[in-house]
Amino acid sequence: MAVTSQCSSDGQELTIRVQGRFDFSTHREFRDAIQNCPRKPQRYVVDLRSTEYMDSSALGMLLLLREEAGGDSQAVSLRNANPEIRQVLTISNFQKMFVLD
């Protein structure tokens, strides 16, 4: 499975991990991962440590996640992106909409 998720024990944070290619083929898994907590989390973390490739559909999925989180830029963090992925995020001005760690 390319996308896994884990809800914190208190249900306040959802961590989504994307492994390999983050593209249209992962759309369903990513959408399902967003719904993994029994109640809506206060914070979302997308761990890109194992992500090797990201395309425009992945950017769209991240925007959908942001919308799900309520549009609050502090509620969604994108973490551990490699230099190539970070460059895609920066060129797309995602640092203005997400926390890039």
C-alpha positions in Angstrom: 0.0 0.0 0.0 1.4 3.4 -1.0 -0.6 5.4 1.5 -1.0 4.6 5.1 -2.4 6.6 8.0 -2.5 6.6 11.7 -4.8 8.5 14.1 -3.2 9.6 17.4 -4.6 8.0 20.5 -6.5 11.1 21.5 -7.9 11.5 17.9 -6.5 15.0 17.6 -3.9 14.3 14.9 -3.9 12.2 11.7 -0.6 11.3 10.1 -0.7 10.2 6.5 2.4 8.6 5.0 2.9 8.4 1.2 5.4 5.9 -0.1 6.8 5.9 -3.6 4.8 7.8 -6.3 2.3 10.4 -5.1 0.1 10.7 -8.2 -3.4 10.0 -9.5 -3.0 6.3 -8.8 -2.9 7.0 -5.1 -6.1 9.1 -5.1 -8.4 6.6 -3.6 -5.9 5.5 -0.9 -5.2 9.1 0.0 -8.9 9.9 0.2 -9.6 6.9 2.4 -6.6 7.8 4.6 -8.1 11.2 5.3 -11.2 9.4 6.8 -9.1 7.2 9.1 -10.0 8.9 12.4 -13.3 8.2 14.2 -13.8 12.0 14.5 -12.3 15.0 12.6 -8.8 15.6 13.8 -7.5 19.1 14.7 -4.2 18.6 13.0 -3.1 16.7 9.9 0.5 15.7 9.0 1.5 14.4 5.6 4.9 12.5 6.0 6.6 12.6 2.6 9.8 10.9 3.8 9.3 8.0 1.5 7.8 9.9 -1.4 9.9 9.7 -4.5 7.7 11.5 -7.0 4.8 14.0 -6.9 2.7 15.3 -9.7 -0.1 17.9 -10.1 -2.8 15.5 -9.0 -0.9 15.0 -5.7 -0.9 18.8 -5.3 -4.7 18.7 -5.9 -5.1 16.0 -3.2 -3.2 18.1 -0.7 -5.5 21.0 -1.5 -8.5 18.8 -0.9 -6.9 17.8 2.5 -6.5 21.4 3.3 -10.1 22.0 2.6 -11.1 19.0 4.7 -9.0 20.5 7.6 -11.0 23.7 7.3 -8.6 25.8 5.2 -6.5 26.7 8.2 -2.8 26.6 7.1 -1.7 25.7 10.7 -3.8 22.6 10.6 -1.9 20.8 7.8 1.9 20.1 8.0 3.9 18.6 5.1 7.0 17.0 6.6 10.2 15.3 5.5 10.0 16.2 1.8 13.2 15.4 -0.2 14.8 18.4 -2.0 13.0 17.6 -5.3 9.5 17.3 -3.7 10.2 20.5 -1.6 11.0 22.3 -4.8 7.7 21.2 -6.4 5.9 22.4 -3.2 7.8 25.7 -3.2 7.3 26.5 -6.9 3.6 25.8 -6.3 3.6 28.3 -3.4 2.4 25.6 -1.0 4.6 27.2 1.8 1.9 29.9 1.9 -0.9 27.4 2.5 0.8 24.6 4.5 3.5 24.3 7.2 6.5 22.8 5.5 8.7 21.0 8.0 
